[in-house]
Amino acid sequence: MKKVRIAILLLTLCVVLAACGQAAPPAAVGGGSSSSAGTLKGETLSTGTVTVCRIVDGAETGELLLAELNGAENGVYLLTVGNLPVTVDGQSSDAKDLTDGMTVEVEHSGAVLESYPAQFAQVMSLRAQTPENGSYTDLCGLWLKVLDDLWSTDPGLNGMEGGGTVPYVGVDLSAAPGDLTETEKAAVVWQFGRLHGAQALTGTFDELAEQGYIDREKLFWKDGVLFSITADEQGETADASLPTLTFDAQKWRGGDGAYFFSDCVCVWPERGTWTEYSIGSEAIS
């Protein structure tokens, strides 16, 4: 009888020890702005790293300039679509169906080349989503258009005395209307400089003067031009029933060298993007 009890005790002890030796299940891995959680509507969860971005420019060529949403100011990327698998609203598609202003999920290996703009080392797919009713704003495209129009107006302000154009352009979007993120602003500034062969600098007049670019005493920027867009809170619109942006824009080379777009109005149509705008008046100094 005693032998039976001993055998039962030994068997019980073995079971307990076996249970204690089992490993606990692995903890879930997550965190960070580039995760596989939070996919766009209509899409399935990804097995790779996913970074959510806005197409700032380049959809028409397939050479995308992207701004990471909810990312730091350096979350700006270049991506060539090429033969990447592309879906739009969950349907198989290709690069020609992408549009500036779309939100996209870039599925990649997680490695990023630390250039500026950065580049994803290995992209697996691109998933785009059009907002409900197709109504996204593409504010980045609007501000790029305004800046480009200013560049083309009074082009003498962009030139150097010995020939050629200024090597620097400063861009101040700190008071521009709309809801651009700091990353989107950074992407707009970089693209504007690239389009005109100049090094783009982000900053206000005071910031660029403190950094030694602008001569504050002489009120002159010898080798650069400062572009700025500011909200015009007093602006009036012809159709108050539609979302409207009112703003002023200027480029400044010095106290006697500047050009102004004043009382500008951009009305968002019921479908489409912020692309066309009107200028109330223009001035030069």
TILO-856047 format. One line per 2 residues: number of its first residue (from 1); for each residue x, y, z of C-alpha. Coordinates in Angstrom, 1 decimal. Layout:
N
NUM> X/Y/Z; ... .
END
This chain:
285
1> 0.0/0.0/0.0; 2.9/2.3/0.9 .
3> 4.5/1.5/-2.5; 1.3/2.6/-4.3 .
5> 1.2/5.9/-2.5; 4.8/6.6/-3.3 .
7> 4.2/5.8/-7.0; 1.3/8.2/-7.1 .
9> 3.3/11.0/-5.4; 6.1/10.5/-7.9 .
11> 3.7/10.6/-10.9; 2.1/13.8/-9.6 .
13> 5.6/15.4/-9.1; 6.6/14.6/-12.7 .
15> 3.4/16.3/-14.0; 4.0/19.4/-12.0 .
17> 7.7/19.7/-13.1; 6.7/19.2/-16.8 .
19> 4.2/22.0/-16.6; 6.7/24.3/-14.9 .
21> 9.2/23.6/-17.7; 6.9/24.8/-20.4 .
23> 7.8/28.2/-22.0; 5.3/31.1/-21.8 .
25> 3.8/32.2/-25.1; 5.8/35.1/-26.8 .
27> 4.6/38.7/-26.1; 3.1/40.7/-28.9 .
29> 5.5/42.9/-30.7; 4.3/46.4/-31.7 .
31> 4.7/50.1/-31.3; 6.1/52.9/-33.5 .
33> 4.5/54.8/-36.3; 5.5/52.3/-39.0 .
35> 3.5/49.1/-38.0; 1.2/46.6/-39.6 .
37> -1.7/47.8/-37.4; -4.1/50.4/-38.6 .
39> -4.6/49.4/-42.2; -6.6/51.6/-44.6 .
41> -10.3/50.8/-45.0; -11.0/47.9/-47.2 .
43> -7.5/46.4/-46.9; -6.3/43.3/-45.0 .
45> -3.6/43.2/-42.4; 0.0/43.0/-43.7 .
47> 2.7/40.7/-42.6; 5.5/43.3/-43.4 .
49> 6.2/46.7/-42.0; 3.7/49.3/-43.2 .
51> 4.3/53.1/-43.3; 1.3/55.3/-44.0 .
53> 2.1/58.3/-46.2; 0.5/61.0/-48.3 .
55> 1.5/61.3/-52.0; 2.8/64.9/-52.2 .
57> 3.8/64.9/-55.8; 4.8/62.6/-58.7 .
59> 1.7/60.4/-59.1; 1.5/61.3/-62.8 .
61> 5.0/59.9/-63.4; 5.2/57.1/-60.9 .
63> 8.1/58.8/-59.2; 6.4/59.4/-55.8 .
65> 7.4/62.0/-53.2; 5.8/60.8/-50.0 .
67> 5.3/62.4/-46.6; 4.8/60.0/-43.7 .
69> 1.6/60.8/-41.8; 2.0/61.2/-38.0 .
71> 5.8/61.1/-38.6; 8.7/63.4/-37.8 .
73> 9.7/66.1/-40.1; 12.3/63.8/-41.7 .
75> 9.7/61.3/-42.7; 10.0/62.2/-46.4 .
77> 10.5/59.5/-48.9; 11.1/58.9/-52.6 .
79> 9.6/55.8/-54.2; 9.5/54.6/-57.8 .
81> 6.4/52.6/-58.4; 7.7/50.6/-61.4 .
83> 6.2/47.1/-61.3; 5.2/47.1/-57.7 .
85> 1.9/45.5/-56.9; -0.6/48.3/-56.5 .
87> -4.2/48.3/-55.2; -6.6/51.2/-55.0 .
89> -9.5/50.8/-52.6; -8.7/47.1/-52.3 .
91> -8.8/46.5/-56.1; -5.8/45.4/-58.1 .
93> -4.6/48.4/-60.1; -1.4/50.1/-61.3 .
95> 0.5/53.4/-61.1; -1.7/55.3/-63.5 .
97> -4.6/55.1/-61.0; -2.6/56.9/-58.3 .
99> -3.3/60.6/-57.7; -1.4/63.3/-55.8 .
101> -3.1/63.7/-52.4; -4.0/60.0/-51.9 .
103> -3.2/58.2/-48.7; -1.0/55.1/-49.3 .
105> 0.3/52.2/-47.3; 3.8/51.2/-48.2 .
107> 4.6/47.7/-47.2; 8.3/47.1/-46.9 .
109> 11.0/45.1/-45.1; 11.5/47.8/-42.5 .
111> 14.9/48.9/-43.6; 15.3/52.5/-44.8 .
113> 18.2/54.1/-46.7; 19.2/57.2/-44.7 .
115> 19.3/59.7/-47.5; 17.1/62.7/-47.8 .
117> 14.5/62.1/-48.9; 14.8/58.6/-47.5 .
119> 14.2/55.5/-49.5; 12.6/52.2/-48.5 .
121> 15.2/49.4/-49.0; 12.7/46.7/-50.1 .
123> 9.1/47.5/-51.0; 6.6/44.7/-51.4 .
125> 3.4/46.5/-52.3; 1.6/49.8/-52.4 .
127> -2.0/50.1/-51.2; -3.9/53.4/-51.9 .
129> -7.2/54.6/-50.6; -9.4/57.4/-51.9 .
131> -11.4/59.2/-49.2; -15.1/58.9/-49.2 .
133> -16.7/60.5/-52.3; -13.2/61.0/-53.8 .
135> -12.9/64.3/-51.9; -9.3/64.8/-50.8 .
137> -7.7/68.2/-50.7; -4.2/67.8/-52.0 .
139> -3.1/70.9/-50.2; 0.6/70.1/-51.0 .
141> -0.2/70.4/-54.7; -1.9/73.7/-54.2 .
143> 1.0/75.2/-52.3; 3.5/73.9/-54.9 .
145> 1.4/75.6/-57.6; 1.3/78.9/-55.7 .
147> 5.1/78.8/-55.1; 5.8/77.9/-58.7 .
149> 3.5/80.8/-59.9; 5.4/83.2/-57.7 .
151> 8.7/81.9/-59.0; 7.6/82.5/-62.6 .
153> 6.4/86.1/-61.8; 9.0/88.8/-61.9 .
155> 11.8/86.2/-62.6; 14.5/88.9/-62.2 .
157> 14.2/88.5/-58.5; 15.4/84.9/-58.8 .
159> 18.6/85.8/-60.6; 22.2/86.3/-59.6 .
161> 24.2/89.3/-60.8; 26.7/87.2/-62.7 .
163> 24.0/85.0/-64.3; 22.0/82.0/-63.3 .
165> 19.5/81.6/-60.5; 19.9/82.0/-56.8 .
167> 21.4/78.9/-55.1; 19.0/79.1/-52.1 .
169> 15.2/79.4/-51.7; 13.6/79.9/-48.3 .
171> 10.1/78.7/-47.8; 7.9/79.7/-44.9 .
173> 4.6/77.8/-44.6; 4.3/78.2/-40.8 .
175> 1.2/80.5/-41.2; -0.3/78.9/-44.3 .
177> -4.0/77.9/-44.0; -5.0/74.2/-44.0 .
179> -3.9/71.3/-42.0; -0.6/70.2/-43.5 .
181> 1.7/68.3/-41.1; 5.2/69.3/-40.6 .
183> 6.3/66.4/-42.7; 4.1/67.4/-45.6 .
185> 5.5/71.0/-45.3; 9.0/69.6/-45.4 .
187> 8.2/67.6/-48.5; 6.7/70.6/-50.3 .
189> 9.8/72.8/-49.4; 12.2/70.1/-50.7 .
191> 10.3/69.5/-53.9; 10.1/73.3/-54.7 .
193> 13.8/73.6/-54.3; 14.5/70.5/-56.5 .
195> 12.2/71.8/-59.3; 14.2/75.0/-59.5 .
197> 17.7/73.7/-58.9; 18.1/75.4/-55.6 .
199> 18.8/74.3/-52.0; 15.6/74.7/-50.1 .
201> 15.6/76.1/-46.6; 12.6/76.0/-44.2 .
203> 12.3/79.1/-42.0; 10.8/82.5/-41.3 .
205> 12.5/85.8/-42.1; 13.8/86.0/-38.5 .
207> 15.0/82.4/-38.5; 16.9/82.7/-41.7 .
209> 18.4/86.0/-40.6; 19.6/84.4/-37.4 .
211> 21.2/81.6/-39.4; 23.2/84.2/-41.4 .
213> 21.4/83.8/-44.8; 19.5/87.2/-44.8 .
215> 21.3/90.5/-44.0; 18.9/91.9/-41.5 .
217> 20.5/95.4/-41.4; 20.6/95.8/-45.2 .
219> 17.3/94.0/-45.6; 18.7/91.9/-48.5 .
221> 19.3/88.3/-49.3; 22.3/88.2/-51.7 .
223> 22.0/84.7/-52.9; 18.4/83.6/-52.1 .
225> 14.7/84.4/-52.2; 12.2/83.9/-49.4 .
227> 8.8/82.6/-50.4; 5.9/82.7/-47.9 .
229> 2.2/81.9/-47.8; 0.0/83.2/-45.0 .
231> -3.7/82.9/-44.1; -5.9/85.9/-44.9 .
233> -8.5/85.7/-42.2; -10.3/88.8/-43.6 .
235> -10.7/87.4/-47.1; -14.2/87.2/-48.6 .
237> -15.5/84.5/-50.8; -18.1/84.4/-53.5 .
239> -19.6/81.1/-52.3; -19.5/80.7/-48.6 .
241> -21.4/77.4/-48.8; -18.2/75.5/-50.0 .
243> -14.9/75.1/-48.1; -12.7/78.0/-49.0 .
245> -9.1/79.0/-48.4; -8.1/82.7/-48.4 .
247> -4.4/83.6/-48.3; -1.7/85.9/-49.3 .
249> 1.7/84.9/-50.9; 4.9/86.7/-51.5 .
251> 8.5/86.3/-52.6; 11.1/88.6/-51.0 .
253> 14.7/89.3/-52.1; 15.0/92.6/-50.2 .
255> 13.4/95.8/-49.0; 13.0/97.1/-52.6 .
257> 12.7/93.7/-54.3; 9.5/91.7/-53.6 .
259> 6.4/90.6/-55.3; 3.0/90.0/-53.7 .
261> -0.2/88.0/-54.4; -2.9/89.4/-52.2 .
263> -6.5/88.4/-51.4; -6.1/85.0/-53.0 .
265> -9.1/82.6/-52.9; -9.3/78.9/-53.5 .
267> -12.7/77.2/-53.4; -12.9/73.5/-53.0 .
269> -15.4/71.9/-55.5; -17.8/69.2/-54.3 .
271> -15.5/66.7/-55.9; -11.8/67.2/-56.7 .
273> -8.8/68.9/-55.2; -7.5/72.3/-54.2 .
275> -5.7/73.2/-57.4; -7.2/76.4/-58.9 .
277> -7.2/79.7/-57.2; -7.7/83.4/-58.0 .
279> -5.5/86.4/-57.1; -7.3/89.5/-55.9 .
281> -4.4/91.8/-56.6; -0.7/91.9/-57.3 .
283> 2.0/94.3/-56.2; 5.7/94.8/-56.5 .
285> 8.2/96.7/-54.4 .
END
